[in-house]
Amino acid sequence: MVNKLPKEIKKAWLVKNILDALGTIVGFGIIYFVLKIFVDKNWLHLTLIVWTVLFALVILFDLIQILLIPYIYNFLTYQITGEFVELHKGYIFRKQITIPLARLQTVTLEAGPILRWQNLTELYLHTASSSEKISGLRLEDAKKFRKQLLTIIQKAGDTHE
């Protein structure tokens, strides 16, 4: 069964993208004042034009990220099949990741303040060669999923001994 992320992740993404845009504005504001103070008056006009173009491009990128949230949401799915965890990611360049359950070594949960605000978490799947995450799972679902995966890992470890 293919699982979609909960709809609350859209709110978390929106808040994160807005905070990123605000950070961009503050950062570019600081750069603006530094340029005004330290750049030679002969180069100031050209420097401010370049700064303005870069600022506009970065803010445009942030706004596009915000507008794409509903679209991006449709392409993130995950499922456990008999022997694999399958992750589907990407909205322009699509990626399907298949992790054999026998290769899983650890499963961890992490959540920053924005995810905790929505009662969500990130589930990390670690193998010897890689680490993948499912971001935005409900905390109770992630704990059940983690317990299920750890049970499978434990059984696989018992059969190898």
N, C-alpha and C positions, 0 to 999 in steps of 0.2 A: 504494500500500500504506500503510495507516494504521499508524503507529508509536506504541507506548506507551513511557512512560518506564521505565527499569530499576527493579526492585524495591528497589534500594539507596536510592532517593530517600526511601522511607518511613522508613528509619533516620535519614537526615539531617533530615527534617521532625520526627521525634520528638525528636531531640536539640535542634533549634532551638526547638521549642515548650516543652521542659522548661527550657531556658536562659531563655526569655522569662518563664516562670512564676517561676523563681527570681529574675530581675531584678525582677519585680513584687513579690515578697515582700520583697526587700531595700529597694526603693523605698518601699513602704508602711510598712515597719518604721522607716525614717528619718523619714518623715512623722509616724508615731505618736509618736516621741520628741520631735520638734519641737513637735507639738501639746501634749504633756504639759508642756513647758517654757514655751512662749510664750502659750498660750491662757488667758484669764482663767478662774479656777476656776468662776465662775458658768456659763460656756458650755462648759466642758470635757466634761460628760456628753453634751450634744447633739452636740457636734463629734465625739466618739468614736463615737457611734451612726452618724452620717453616714459617717464614715471606715470603720467596720466594714461597712456596707452596700456602699459602693463597692468595698472590698477583696474582699468575697465575690462581687460581680458580675464583677470583673475575673478572679479566680481561676476562677470558673465558666466564663467565656468561654475561658480558657486550657485548661481540662480538656475542654471541648467540642471545641476545635481538635484536641487530642490524640486524642480518640475518633473524630473524623471522618477521620483520615488514610487508612484503607483505602477509605472512600467517595470522598474527593477524588481519590485515585489513579486511579480508574476513569474520570474525566472529562477527563484531560489527555492529548491525543493530538496528533500532528503528521504531516504528509506532504508530499512534493513531488509535485505533479502535473506535467504537461508544461510549464506556464507559470506556476505559482503555488506558493507555500508556504502550506499551510493549517494553522492552529492551532485546536484546540478546547479551550476553557477553561471554567471555572465549574462549580459543582456545584449551586448554587441558581439563579443567573441564568446561563444558558449563553450562551456567546459563541463564534462562529465567525469567525476572522480570516483573510482571504485576502489575501496579499501577492503582487502580480505580481512575478515574478523580474526583469522589465525595470526595475522601480522600485528594486530593492535598490541601495544605495550602498556600505555596508560591512557586514561580518559580523565580530563580535568574540566572543572567549571570555573568561569571567571565572569565578573560583572562589574562594570564601572558605575558611577552614579546615575548616568542617564538610563542605562538598562535596568538598574535596580528600581528607579522611579516607576518604570512600567512593569515591574516584577518579572523581568526577563534576564536571561543569562547567555553566555557563550559556552558552547561545549567544544573542547579541543580533543581531537583524536590523534594520538601520537603513535607513530610506528618507528622502527629503527632508522628509516631514511627520510621521513617527512612528518609534517604536522598539518592537519586541516582543521578548520573550525566551522561550526554551525552557529551563527550569531543570531540571537533573538528568540531563543526558545523560552517558553514559559518555565519558570523555575521548577515547578512540580513535575512538569513533563521531562525536563532535562535531568532531574534526579532519577526518575524512573528509567529513562533511556540510558543513563550512565550505569545504573545498577544492573540493567539487562546486559549491557556490553561488558561490564566487569565480571559478571557471572560467566559469560561466554569465554572471556580471556582466561579466567581461572580454570575452566574445564579444559581449555586448550593446553594450558600449562600442565595440568594433571596428566594428560594423555602423553605428553612428551617425556615425562619422568620415568 
